[in-house]
Amino acid sequence: MTLKEHIDDIREGLKTNRYPNEAAVSQGIVLRLLGALDWPTYDTQIVIPEYGVEGTRVDFALCHPSSKPRVFIEAKQVGNIKGAEEQLFGYDSRVRVPIAVLTDGREWQFFHPTGEGTWAERKVCELDIITRDSGENAEKLNRYLNYESIRTGETVEAIKADYEEVVQQRQVATRLPEAWNKLLEEADEFLLHAIAEKTEDLCDYRPTDEQVLAFLKSLEIRKISPESTHPPTISPAQPTLRREPRTRNARQTRLRVTMPNGTVIEHPKAIDTWIEVILELGPDRVLEVGEGQIISTSPNFRDGRPEEQHGQYYIAKDYSTKDKKRLLDRIADSLGVPLKIEIVDK
């Protein structure tokens, strides 16, 4: 069986209460997955159960070389994972390992104990065997717990890199509200352009800079400290847009794409041309050339931003006309397909 098939079977077992206690989770899930990840679970010098740590014990210590712990795994009864982080980190404060794992069989939490901050700040990844895609679960388990990768040191480098990314994301989150306030206050040129582009994509009319500026000034700008991660709010008592007539003074554009066989795809809205061209090229081929930010087989793959479903595929929609052209040029180049992509007046 592949790792994904093991995960699928465990998922069904979790749904039918096949693992009623901690021992069942340890034997039926943890050891099973470690075996699928090529760990020699029969070798108790490499996969050490009940590893002693100064008067207490951690459920499993994964070692390389023999008897040298690289990973601690603490297993709990299904549903009892909450609050067990301090216990796991208590082990690590005595014996330092680069990877610590807390699981109840269904949820899996991966930590980088040698990082800085609280245990929550050192959490790198969370998995859910039932709700998360089995392929994604298999990918993450392979990334952090594959035996050969532990032996080569690849896993340690991977979790260090992922921890650094988590730290960077946290720092960005603390500054986003401040950046938002400054953009609103300064009426940044890029912000004006971005809002105008998005409005044009939605309704085919491009607002003037004055209209966009009036809209921004109508927002209630709430000062937010850099420590806050909450975005500014719009007061319901305030108007969000002045009632000004739509204008066609600005240039109105759309996409025109000529396919290799001479067929021209052109719709009044750029989004319709964008979707049809991707479907013509083949969603699977677009995905294969690394355009995972454009298309996926999972819904809400871009944090809930607009997407359109076609069969098993979900295609992102929230790009300006210029960005749609740029992305189609890149896709065509990657696929070796001679497309002629133009932005034309409506």
Protein Blocks (a to p, Z undefined) as FASTA:
>chain_A
ZZklmmmmmmmmmmnopalbfklmmmmmmmmmmmmnopafklmklmcghiaeehiacfba
cdddehiafbdcddddehilgoplmmmmmmmmmmccfbdcddehjaccdddfklgcjfkl
mpfbdcdfklpcfklmmmmmmmmmgfklmmnommmmmmmmmmmmmmmmmmmmmmmmmmmm
mmmmnopaklmmmmmmmmmmmnopacdfklmmmmmmmpccddddfkbccdcdddfkbcfb
dcddddfkbccdddddddfkopacddfblklmmmmmmmmnopklmmmnopamlgccbehk
lgoiacddehjbccdfbbcfklmmmmmmmmmmmnopacddddddZZ
